Amino acid sequence: MALDSPYTGIVNYRQVALAYAEDFQAAGGTVLTEFEVEHMDMAKESAEGSKEGNKYPIVVRNSKGKEIRCRHLVSCAGLYSDRLSQISGCDPEPRIVPFRGDYLVLKPEKCYLVRGNIYPVPDPRFPFLGIHFTPRMDGSVWLGPNAVLAFKREGYKFYDFSIQDFIDAAAYSGLWKLVLKNFSYGMGEMYRACFLNAQLKQLQRIIPEVTINDIQRGPAGVRAQALDSGGNLIDDFVFDSGTGDIAAQILHVRNAPSPAATSSLAIAKMIANEVEQRFKL
């Protein structure tokens, strides 16, 4: 997927996201945080004090009982996209299974070894890019990530664990089918996640000069991987509206495969086109 900009390079994605939020607010939008959605449905009556009838028919309520109303709703919930879509009556599948990607970091005195992004040829069987070298805005160099099953949807650390998320994943037949089909690959990833020497061998295929003394453990990310009941990793966009009256007013983005923020504008354009078609805007 091509980017809108003809320029490429290293950017601070946090600042980019904050700039998006500022543009949205300047256009009249409101950004709410800590708003855990528990309910969404069609309103039975007009909002209190409304003089426009039921102009905003969708009610979204959070875990604290607060609610907002809207004319149309578009959700892009990442790790929680399957659960959020089910709240509005959508099918349970595809399910989200979290995969954690652990990074290593080159020690500062060795960062001179990497002057640009270095990527291996990816394995076409999986949607992961493989171990790669990524220079950062602050001058550091990240190595990785790997891909291991996380035991919590926001399990950014090795020991993060959630009973609900673990049971949700372990009870899903699609995950077991995926594991059985790729058992050796999965065990290899788990082994490399535990032992630096195992990851080092992969790094040395690209830069032989890297030694165990040049690397240290770094941060981690979690990929919201969509999975069907047959154990197949979903590698295409999945849009859903569910059934019933609310379906005409809502759009769930249940899977948006991408290399993260590098395709954010192109993905946004695709979603906007889908919104225009579904809502007839």
Buried (B, 14 or more C-beta within 10 A) or exposed (E): EEEEEEEEEEEEEEEEEEEBEEEEEEEEEEEEEEBEBEEBBBBEEBBEEEEEEBEBBBBBBBEEEEBBBBEBBBBBBBBBBBBBBBBBBBEEBBBBBBBBBBBBBBEEEBBEBBEEEBEEEEEEEBBBBBBBBBBEEEEBBBBBBBBBBBBBBBBBEBEBEBEEBBEBBEEBEBBEBBBEEBEEBBEEBBEBBEEBEBBBEBBEEBBEEBEEEBBEEBBBEBBBBBBBBEBBBBEEBBBBBBEEEBBEBBBBBBBBBBEEBBBBBBBBEBBEEBBEEBBEE
